């Protein structure tokens, strides 16, 4: 049965995404894993983990600030510290938090210097909550942290351990509503690729493509466009992972990776095109790229492993790299959710010796790369996959089975130019 796709509005006449259920089920997963651990509490500064536990959000400008934090004690509810005005907003608009939304500011990634005492202030806040619950002598798991805060916590007698893996494990299996949000997020990129397909032509620039995609996504409900990698022509191999102001030319390859967020849930979604006509070498590279991707998708089902998937991909040396680390992320799989890279990671670099079992409810992207023999053209394709009880369902639907040609049709005196040209 296909994963349902809903409209973006809440309605009274159809059961759509249930955000109250989403909040409760995410927190319940984290609580259950914390209960099975040796930790007395979790302290999270990663904004994705803060959102997962508290269902709060203050804008993507805060994504890299490490300036919001939440404490989840054993057998209790999360406490959130946030920018003062945001904390007040949560009090008034997030009833699931109750009175546990508080003002609290750490270091702003070092913008506040040590003598201002912010690290010590944060540590005291955490110590008070742990003491109230009899947890001060229990280890506290932390996901990411600024060094002065780590040292201040230790000075208060708090034992700090790795909490990042616990949160990664909690987020590995998606709930019904998370899958619906990921599906909706992918749908928006389907539409963005349709706009790109009709806009691309010789003279169209990579940065124009980025602008077009951003406008389409934001106009249609995207919360955050994390990045649009637009790569064309000679820039395709090696792969620079960033757009430029290069203009497309006839015969160019061009590929994109569109990463954005809808209600927090990301995409990582490559597609490759050729401009005006398709050189045979590019057709061959695309087919090889697609074959490796299809071989991997065919193995996705519960009980299989990441090692089995990675094993069908070529060794780094087969496509011009000295080792697997040098070729990392070109033949690649990764979980996708509130972040673009979550568990499981699938790569020859790690998966062959550290296999991870595929489970229902996982959502991950599989992406492949193959260079053409001319030394500069290359293909890049990616599909996002939901693992079901019996197999897998692809939620990235813009056509990618064959290489698509974009741009104007060219004519000779004898009729249309062939789409295949050396």
MIROSE-206204 format. One record per residue (C-alpha): residue in three letters; x, y, z; residue number from 1. Coordinates in nm, 3 decimals. Each point is the difference from the previous one (the first is absolute). Layout:
<fidos>
FIDO   res      east     north        up     n
FIDO   ALA         X         Y         Z   NUM
...
</fidos>
This chain:
<fidos>
FIDO   res      east     north        up     n
FIDO   UNK     0.000     0.000     0.000     1
FIDO   UNK     0.140     0.339    -0.098     2
FIDO   UNK     0.093     0.248     0.272     3
FIDO   UNK    -0.275     0.259     0.004     4
FIDO   UNK     0.065     0.358    -0.097     5
FIDO   UNK    -0.223     0.267     0.150     6
FIDO   UNK    -0.059     0.368    -0.056     7
FIDO   UNK     0.191     0.243     0.219     8
FIDO   UNK    -0.305     0.132     0.191     9
FIDO   UNK    -0.172    -0.154     0.299    10
FIDO   UNK    -0.361    -0.092    -0.076    11
FIDO   UNK    -0.297    -0.144     0.187    12
FIDO   UNK    -0.105    -0.242    -0.273    13
FIDO   UNK     0.316    -0.213    -0.043    14
FIDO   UNK     0.253    -0.155     0.237    15
FIDO   UNK     0.331     0.157    -0.095    16
FIDO   UNK     0.328     0.056     0.184    17
FIDO   UNK    -0.070    -0.002     0.374    18
FIDO   UNK     0.246     0.239     0.161    19
FIDO   UNK    -0.112    -0.077     0.354    20
FIDO   UNK     0.070    -0.369    -0.065    21
FIDO   UNK     0.335     0.095    -0.159    22
FIDO   UNK     0.105     0.194     0.313    23
FIDO   UNK    -0.102    -0.280     0.237    24
FIDO   UNK     0.153    -0.287    -0.198    25
FIDO   UNK     0.336     0.171    -0.055    26
FIDO   UNK     0.037     0.083     0.368    27
FIDO   UNK    -0.113    -0.349     0.101    28
FIDO   UNK     0.275    -0.159    -0.212    29
FIDO   UNK     0.268     0.214     0.163    30
FIDO   UNK    -0.138    -0.065     0.349    31
FIDO   UNK    -0.006    -0.375    -0.058    32
FIDO   UNK     0.363    -0.004    -0.115    33
FIDO   UNK     0.107     0.220     0.290    34
FIDO   UNK    -0.178    -0.237     0.242    35
FIDO   UNK     0.204    -0.292    -0.138    36
FIDO   UNK     0.328     0.189     0.027    37
FIDO   UNK     0.234     0.064     0.292    38
FIDO   UNK    -0.053     0.376    -0.030    39
FIDO   UNK    -0.193     0.203     0.252    40
FIDO   UNK    -0.086     0.268    -0.256    41
FIDO   UNK     0.060     0.122    -0.352    42
FIDO   UNK     0.123     0.353    -0.070    43
FIDO   UNK    -0.043     0.105    -0.362    44
FIDO   UNK     0.136     0.306    -0.180    45
FIDO   UNK    -0.043    -0.134    -0.354    46
FIDO   UNK    -0.298     0.195    -0.133    47
FIDO   UNK    -0.140    -0.308    -0.176    48
FIDO   UNK     0.004    -0.194     0.326    49
FIDO   UNK    -0.153     0.294     0.186    50
FIDO   UNK    -0.283     0.002    -0.254    51
FIDO   UNK    -0.042    -0.378     0.021    52
FIDO   UNK    -0.040     0.013     0.379    53
FIDO   UNK    -0.192     0.326     0.044    54
FIDO   UNK    -0.175     0.061    -0.336    55
FIDO   UNK     0.118     0.361    -0.004    56
FIDO   UNK     0.167     0.203    -0.271    57
FIDO   UNK     0.124     0.360    -0.017    58
FIDO   UNK     0.125     0.029    -0.356    59
FIDO   UNK     0.292    -0.138    -0.192    60
FIDO   UNK     0.219     0.298     0.088    61
FIDO   UNK     0.056    -0.185     0.331    62
FIDO   UNK     0.100    -0.329    -0.164    63
FIDO   UNK     0.375     0.049     0.043    64
FIDO   UNK     0.004     0.207     0.320    65
FIDO   UNK    -0.010    -0.284     0.260    66
FIDO   UNK    -0.203     0.245     0.209    67
FIDO   UNK    -0.317    -0.191     0.089    68
FIDO   UNK     0.017    -0.293     0.238    69
FIDO   UNK    -0.230    -0.252     0.160    70
FIDO   UNK     0.036    -0.243     0.289    71
FIDO   UNK    -0.193    -0.328    -0.001    72
FIDO   UNK     0.028    -0.161     0.346    73
FIDO   UNK    -0.084    -0.365     0.066    74
FIDO   UNK    -0.374    -0.050     0.065    75
FIDO   UNK    -0.082     0.365    -0.067    76
FIDO   UNK    -0.083     0.253    -0.269    77
FIDO   UNK     0.248     0.214    -0.200    78
FIDO   UNK     0.097     0.345     0.123    79
FIDO   UNK     0.087     0.256    -0.268    80
FIDO   UNK     0.223     0.306     0.028    81
FIDO   UNK    -0.027     0.248    -0.286    82
FIDO   UNK     0.036     0.365    -0.098    83
FIDO   UNK    -0.219     0.198     0.240    84
FIDO   UNK    -0.264     0.113    -0.248    85
FIDO   UNK    -0.013    -0.348    -0.153    86
FIDO   UNK    -0.035    -0.157     0.344    87
FIDO   UNK    -0.295     0.231     0.070    88
FIDO   UNK    -0.155    -0.096    -0.335    89
FIDO   UNK     0.034    -0.370     0.082    90
FIDO   UNK    -0.169     0.058     0.337    91
FIDO   UNK    -0.300     0.155    -0.172    92
FIDO   UNK    -0.018    -0.220    -0.312    93
FIDO   UNK     0.148    -0.342     0.085    94
FIDO   UNK    -0.233    -0.148     0.265    95
FIDO   UNK     0.184    -0.333    -0.011    96
FIDO   UNK     0.298     0.175     0.166    97
FIDO   UNK    -0.202     0.143     0.289    98
FIDO   UNK     0.221     0.207     0.230    99
FIDO   UNK     0.319    -0.164    -0.126   100
FIDO   UNK     0.091     0.272    -0.253   101
FIDO   UNK     0.263     0.227     0.148   102
FIDO   UNK     0.241     0.273    -0.102   103
FIDO   UNK     0.360    -0.115    -0.025   104
FIDO   UNK     0.292     0.113    -0.213   105
FIDO   UNK     0.338    -0.175    -0.029   106
FIDO   UNK     0.304     0.139    -0.187   107
FIDO   UNK    -0.134     0.071    -0.352   108
FIDO   UNK     0.290    -0.209    -0.134   109
FIDO   UNK     0.261     0.202     0.184   110
FIDO   UNK    -0.144     0.345    -0.069   111
FIDO   UNK    -0.043     0.034     0.376   112
FIDO   UNK     0.346    -0.021     0.155   113
FIDO   UNK     0.084    -0.218     0.303   114
FIDO   UNK    -0.002     0.277     0.261   115
FIDO   UNK    -0.371     0.061    -0.071   116
FIDO   UNK    -0.075    -0.323     0.183   117
FIDO   UNK    -0.252    -0.146    -0.242   118
FIDO   UNK     0.150    -0.350     0.007   119
FIDO   UNK    -0.022    -0.009     0.378   120
FIDO   UNK    -0.357     0.133    -0.016   121
FIDO   UNK    -0.104    -0.286    -0.229   122
FIDO   UNK     0.173    -0.258     0.220   123
FIDO   UNK    -0.175     0.130     0.312   124
FIDO   UNK    -0.338    -0.020    -0.174   125
FIDO   UNK     0.062    -0.364    -0.084   126
FIDO   UNK     0.133    -0.082     0.346   127
FIDO   UNK    -0.311     0.141     0.169   128
FIDO   UNK    -0.230    -0.216    -0.212   129
FIDO   UNK     0.206    -0.313     0.061   130
FIDO   UNK     0.016     0.061     0.376   131
FIDO   UNK    -0.377     0.048     0.019   132
FIDO   UNK    -0.046    -0.346    -0.152   133
FIDO   UNK     0.279    -0.180     0.185   134
FIDO   UNK     0.196    -0.044    -0.323   135
FIDO   UNK     0.313     0.201     0.070   136
FIDO   UNK     0.217    -0.310     0.039   137
FIDO   UNK    -0.134    -0.160    -0.318   138
FIDO   UNK     0.179     0.043    -0.337   139
FIDO   UNK    -0.143     0.267    -0.230   140
FIDO   UNK     0.008    -0.072    -0.374   141
FIDO   UNK     0.077     0.295    -0.227   142
FIDO   UNK    -0.035     0.015    -0.378   143
FIDO   UNK     0.221     0.301    -0.087   144
FIDO   UNK     0.145     0.265     0.228   145
FIDO   UNK     0.235     0.300     0.011   146
FIDO   UNK     0.315    -0.082     0.199   147
FIDO   UNK    -0.050     0.267     0.273   148
FIDO   UNK    -0.345    -0.142     0.079   149
FIDO   UNK     0.140    -0.352     0.013   150
FIDO   UNK     0.270     0.113     0.245   151
FIDO   UNK    -0.253     0.195     0.211   152
FIDO   UNK    -0.227    -0.305     0.027   153
FIDO   UNK     0.292    -0.214     0.111   154
FIDO   UNK     0.100     0.264     0.255   155
FIDO   UNK    -0.350    -0.028     0.149   156
FIDO   UNK     0.063    -0.371     0.052   157
FIDO   UNK    -0.207    -0.118    -0.296   158
FIDO   UNK     0.127    -0.308    -0.185   159
FIDO   UNK    -0.035     0.061    -0.374   160
FIDO   UNK    -0.034    -0.290    -0.245   161
FIDO   UNK    -0.089    -0.041    -0.368   162
FIDO   UNK    -0.371     0.054    -0.053   163
FIDO   UNK     0.025     0.054    -0.372   164
FIDO   UNK    -0.034    -0.368    -0.084   165
FIDO   UNK    -0.314    -0.037     0.210   166
FIDO   UNK    -0.171     0.282    -0.189   167
FIDO   UNK     0.126    -0.136    -0.333   168
FIDO   UNK    -0.150    -0.337     0.086   169
FIDO   UNK    -0.330     0.158     0.106   170
FIDO   UNK    -0.028     0.184    -0.331   171
FIDO   UNK     0.097    -0.300    -0.216   172
FIDO   UNK    -0.354    -0.146    -0.026   173
FIDO   UNK    -0.259     0.250    -0.122   174
FIDO   UNK    -0.357     0.025     0.125   175
FIDO   UNK    -0.300    -0.001    -0.233   176
FIDO   UNK    -0.017     0.379     0.005   177
FIDO   UNK     0.374     0.045    -0.055   178
FIDO   UNK    -0.028    -0.215    -0.313   179
FIDO   UNK    -0.293     0.210    -0.122   180
FIDO   UNK     0.202     0.319     0.051   181
FIDO   UNK     0.300    -0.145    -0.183   182
FIDO   UNK    -0.229    -0.101    -0.285   183
FIDO   UNK    -0.148     0.351    -0.020   184
FIDO   UNK     0.349     0.152     0.008   185
FIDO   UNK     0.106    -0.220    -0.294   186
FIDO   UNK    -0.316     0.099    -0.188   187
FIDO   UNK     0.105     0.365     0.014   188
FIDO   UNK     0.333    -0.090    -0.162   189
FIDO   UNK    -0.186    -0.197    -0.271   190
FIDO   UNK    -0.163     0.333    -0.089   191
FIDO   UNK     0.327     0.193     0.018   192
FIDO   UNK     0.157    -0.242    -0.250   193
FIDO   UNK    -0.295     0.045    -0.234   194
FIDO   UNK     0.061     0.377     0.006   195
FIDO   UNK     0.373    -0.053    -0.063   196
FIDO   UNK    -0.066    -0.241    -0.286   197
FIDO   UNK    -0.197     0.266    -0.186   198
FIDO   UNK     0.235     0.288     0.087   199
FIDO   UNK     0.338    -0.149    -0.093   200
FIDO   UNK     0.152     0.103    -0.333   201
FIDO   UNK     0.339     0.118    -0.130   202
FIDO   UNK     0.090     0.321     0.184   203
FIDO   UNK    -0.200    -0.089     0.311   204
FIDO   UNK     0.236     0.029     0.300   205
FIDO   UNK     0.047    -0.224     0.299   206
FIDO   UNK    -0.083     0.285     0.239   207
FIDO   UNK    -0.322     0.068    -0.195   208
FIDO   UNK    -0.097    -0.363     0.061   209
FIDO   UNK     0.066     0.047     0.371   210
FIDO   UNK    -0.220     0.312     0.005   211
FIDO   UNK    -0.280    -0.173    -0.190   212
FIDO   UNK     0.001    -0.300     0.235   213
FIDO   UNK     0.008     0.217     0.312   214
FIDO   UNK    -0.296     0.206    -0.121   215
FIDO   UNK    -0.206    -0.304    -0.092   216
FIDO   UNK     0.065    -0.175     0.329   217
FIDO   UNK    -0.064     0.301     0.222   218
FIDO   UNK    -0.310     0.093    -0.201   219
FIDO   UNK    -0.135    -0.350     0.061   220
FIDO   UNK     0.059    -0.034     0.372   221
FIDO   UNK     0.366    -0.091     0.052   222
FIDO   UNK     0.128     0.100     0.341   223
FIDO   UNK     0.367     0.008    -0.094   224
FIDO   UNK     0.199    -0.053    -0.319   225
FIDO   UNK     0.318    -0.147     0.140   226
FIDO   UNK     0.178    -0.007    -0.331   227
FIDO   UNK    -0.030    -0.041    -0.375   228
FIDO   UNK     0.314    -0.152    -0.149   229
FIDO   UNK    -0.004     0.098    -0.366   230
FIDO   UNK     0.292    -0.158    -0.190   231
FIDO   UNK     0.051     0.023    -0.375   232
FIDO   UNK     0.247    -0.058    -0.281   233
FIDO   UNK     0.364    -0.043     0.093   234
FIDO   UNK    -0.090     0.042     0.367   235
FIDO   UNK    -0.174    -0.339     0.005   236
FIDO   UNK     0.315    -0.206     0.045   237
FIDO   UNK     0.147     0.052     0.252   238
FIDO   UNK    -0.314     0.083     0.194   239
FIDO   UNK     0.029     0.333     0.193   240
FIDO   UNK    -0.331    -0.015     0.197   241
FIDO   UNK    -0.071     0.373    -0.046   242
FIDO   UNK    -0.165     0.214    -0.270   243
FIDO   UNK     0.169     0.276    -0.200   244
FIDO   UNK    -0.096     0.260    -0.262   245
FIDO   UNK     0.091    -0.230    -0.290   246
FIDO   UNK    -0.237     0.010    -0.299   247
FIDO   UNK    -0.124    -0.320    -0.165   248
FIDO   UNK     0.122    -0.087    -0.350   249
FIDO   UNK    -0.129    -0.249    -0.260   250
FIDO   UNK     0.119    -0.351     0.081   251
FIDO   UNK     0.064     0.081     0.367   252
FIDO   UNK    -0.089    -0.238     0.276   253
FIDO   UNK    -0.173     0.168     0.296   254
FIDO   UNK    -0.101    -0.152     0.330   255
FIDO   UNK    -0.164     0.135     0.313   256
FIDO   UNK    -0.041    -0.103     0.360   257
FIDO   UNK    -0.296     0.172     0.164   258
FIDO   UNK     0.000     0.008     0.379   259
FIDO   UNK    -0.285     0.170     0.181   260
FIDO   UNK    -0.226    -0.042     0.299   261
FIDO   UNK    -0.377    -0.026     0.031   262
FIDO   UNK    -0.114     0.018     0.364   263
FIDO   UNK     0.355    -0.098     0.092   264
FIDO   UNK     0.028    -0.302    -0.231   265
FIDO   UNK     0.271     0.007    -0.262   266
FIDO   UNK     0.068    -0.112    -0.353   267
FIDO   UNK     0.321    -0.108    -0.170   268
FIDO   UNK    -0.099    -0.047    -0.362   269
FIDO   UNK     0.236    -0.010    -0.304   270
FIDO   UNK    -0.101     0.010    -0.364   271
FIDO   UNK     0.216     0.020    -0.315   272
FIDO   UNK    -0.079     0.153    -0.340   273
FIDO   UNK     0.181     0.081    -0.323   274
FIDO   UNK    -0.047     0.325    -0.191   275
FIDO   UNK    -0.125     0.003    -0.359   276
FIDO   UNK     0.125    -0.345    -0.097   277
FIDO   UNK     0.142    -0.312     0.163   278
FIDO   UNK     0.356    -0.108    -0.090   279
FIDO   UNK     0.037    -0.378    -0.005   280
FIDO   UNK     0.264     0.012     0.274   281
FIDO   UNK    -0.244     0.179     0.228   282
FIDO   UNK    -0.275    -0.251    -0.076   283
FIDO   UNK     0.239    -0.282     0.093   284
FIDO   UNK     0.105     0.170     0.326   285
FIDO   UNK    -0.362     0.059     0.097   286
FIDO   UNK    -0.096    -0.362    -0.065   287
FIDO   UNK     0.290    -0.125     0.214   288
FIDO   UNK    -0.098     0.240     0.278   289
FIDO   UNK    -0.364    -0.115    -0.018   290
FIDO   UNK     0.096    -0.368    -0.006   291
FIDO   UNK     0.196     0.035     0.326   292
FIDO   UNK    -0.292     0.183     0.159   293
FIDO   UNK    -0.255    -0.259    -0.112   294
FIDO   UNK     0.218    -0.284     0.125   295
FIDO   UNK     0.006     0.165     0.344   296
FIDO   UNK    -0.374     0.070     0.006   297
FIDO   UNK    -0.073    -0.363    -0.086   298
FIDO   UNK     0.163    -0.105     0.327   299
FIDO   UNK    -0.202     0.230     0.226   300
FIDO   UNK    -0.226    -0.207     0.221   301
FIDO   UNK    -0.021    -0.080     0.372   302
FIDO   UNK     0.269    -0.238     0.116   303
FIDO   UNK     0.253     0.087    -0.270   304
FIDO   UNK     0.306     0.200     0.102   305
FIDO   UNK     0.184     0.315    -0.098   306
FIDO   UNK     0.299    -0.221    -0.085   307
FIDO   UNK    -0.202    -0.184    -0.264   308
FIDO   UNK    -0.105     0.329    -0.158   309
FIDO   UNK     0.348     0.153     0.005   310
FIDO   UNK     0.150    -0.315    -0.149   311
FIDO   UNK    -0.179     0.051    -0.335   312
FIDO   UNK     0.168     0.338    -0.049   313
FIDO   UNK     0.335     0.033    -0.177   314
FIDO   UNK     0.325     0.034     0.189   315
FIDO   UNK     0.146     0.350     0.010   316
FIDO   UNK     0.289    -0.104    -0.221   317
FIDO   UNK    -0.244    -0.096    -0.277   318
FIDO   UNK    -0.104     0.361    -0.056   319
FIDO   UNK     0.320     0.192     0.057   320
FIDO   UNK     0.049     0.032     0.377   321
FIDO   UNK     0.284    -0.148     0.206   322
FIDO   UNK    -0.215    -0.130     0.288   323
FIDO   UNK    -0.351    -0.001     0.147   324
FIDO   UNK     0.057     0.306     0.217   325
FIDO   UNK     0.103     0.202    -0.305   326
FIDO   UNK    -0.320    -0.109    -0.180   327
FIDO   UNK    -0.228     0.036     0.303   328
FIDO   UNK    -0.359     0.112    -0.070   329
FIDO   UNK     0.014    -0.074    -0.374   330
FIDO   UNK    -0.142    -0.351     0.038   331
FIDO   UNK    -0.191     0.062     0.320   332
FIDO   UNK    -0.307    -0.059     0.209   333
FIDO   UNK    -0.116     0.191     0.305   334
FIDO   UNK    -0.304     0.027     0.222   335
FIDO   UNK    -0.208     0.312    -0.043   336
FIDO   UNK    -0.233     0.173     0.244   337
FIDO   UNK     0.044     0.320     0.200   338
FIDO   UNK     0.355     0.002    -0.139   339
FIDO   UNK     0.123    -0.105    -0.343   340
FIDO   UNK     0.248    -0.247     0.147   341
FIDO   UNK    -0.144    -0.243     0.254   342
FIDO   UNK     0.033    -0.373     0.062   343
FIDO   UNK     0.057    -0.223    -0.185   344
FIDO   UNK     0.312     0.103    -0.192   345
FIDO   UNK     0.071    -0.224    -0.299   346
FIDO   UNK     0.350     0.017    -0.148   347
FIDO   UNK     0.275    -0.240    -0.096   348
FIDO   UNK     0.220     0.201     0.237   349
FIDO   UNK    -0.186    -0.117     0.314   350
FIDO   UNK    -0.284    -0.237    -0.082   351
FIDO   UNK     0.188    -0.308    -0.118   352
FIDO   UNK     0.159    -0.046     0.344   353
FIDO   UNK    -0.274     0.161     0.208   354
FIDO   UNK    -0.326    -0.123    -0.146   355
FIDO   UNK    -0.330     0.152     0.112   356
FIDO   UNK    -0.327    -0.194    -0.029   357
FIDO   UNK    -0.274     0.159    -0.213   358
FIDO   UNK    -0.326     0.043     0.194   359
FIDO   UNK    -0.357     0.105    -0.085   360
FIDO   UNK    -0.053     0.371     0.057   361
FIDO   UNK     0.347     0.103    -0.110   362
FIDO   UNK     0.010     0.274    -0.260   363
FIDO   UNK     0.324     0.048    -0.189   364
FIDO   UNK     0.142     0.138    -0.321   365
FIDO   UNK     0.215    -0.201    -0.241   366
FIDO   UNK     0.221     0.199    -0.236   367
FIDO   UNK     0.244    -0.106    -0.270   368
FIDO   UNK     0.255     0.168    -0.226   369
FIDO   UNK     0.178    -0.103    -0.318   370
FIDO   UNK     0.249     0.198    -0.212   371
FIDO   UNK    -0.001    -0.008    -0.380   372
FIDO   UNK     0.310    -0.114    -0.186   373
FIDO   UNK     0.065     0.354    -0.132   374
FIDO   UNK     0.124     0.102     0.347   375
FIDO   UNK    -0.248     0.281     0.073   376
FIDO   UNK    -0.357    -0.115    -0.049   377
FIDO   UNK    -0.165    -0.199     0.280   378
FIDO   UNK    -0.337    -0.120     0.127   379
FIDO   UNK    -0.146     0.023     0.349   380
FIDO   UNK    -0.336    -0.156     0.099   381
FIDO   UNK    -0.172    -0.037     0.337   382
FIDO   UNK    -0.321    -0.155     0.128   383
FIDO   UNK    -0.159     0.025     0.345   384
FIDO   UNK    -0.140    -0.328     0.128   385
FIDO   UNK    -0.240    -0.101     0.276   386
FIDO   UNK     0.059    -0.350     0.136   387
FIDO   UNK    -0.336    -0.177     0.032   388
FIDO   UNK    -0.086    -0.330     0.172   389
FIDO   UNK     0.056    -0.187    -0.327   390
FIDO   UNK     0.243     0.209    -0.202   391
FIDO   UNK     0.042     0.363    -0.097   392
FIDO   UNK    -0.185     0.291    -0.154   393
FIDO   UNK     0.166     0.284    -0.191   394
FIDO   UNK    -0.137     0.346     0.088   395
FIDO   UNK     0.211     0.204    -0.245   396
FIDO   UNK    -0.209    -0.007    -0.317   397
FIDO   UNK     0.152     0.236    -0.257   398
FIDO   UNK     0.102    -0.225    -0.294   399
FIDO   UNK     0.352    -0.136     0.015   400
FIDO   UNK    -0.014    -0.340    -0.169   401
FIDO   UNK     0.164     0.149    -0.312   402
FIDO   UNK     0.210     0.309    -0.069   403
FIDO   UNK    -0.221     0.301    -0.071   404
FIDO   UNK     0.096     0.257    -0.264   405
FIDO   UNK    -0.096     0.362     0.076   406
FIDO   UNK     0.010     0.322    -0.203   407
FIDO   UNK    -0.128     0.087    -0.343   408
FIDO   UNK    -0.037    -0.258    -0.274   409
FIDO   UNK     0.262     0.053    -0.269   410
FIDO   UNK    -0.075    -0.039    -0.372   411
FIDO   UNK     0.212    -0.050    -0.310   412
FIDO   UNK    -0.104     0.056    -0.362   413
FIDO   UNK    -0.093    -0.368    -0.005   414
FIDO   UNK    -0.215     0.006     0.314   415
FIDO   UNK     0.047    -0.038     0.376   416
FIDO   UNK     0.350    -0.055     0.133   417
FIDO   UNK     0.041    -0.341     0.159   418
FIDO   UNK     0.002     0.004     0.379   419
FIDO   UNK     0.301    -0.232    -0.015   420
FIDO   UNK     0.326     0.161    -0.108   421
FIDO   UNK     0.365    -0.069     0.056   422
</fidos>
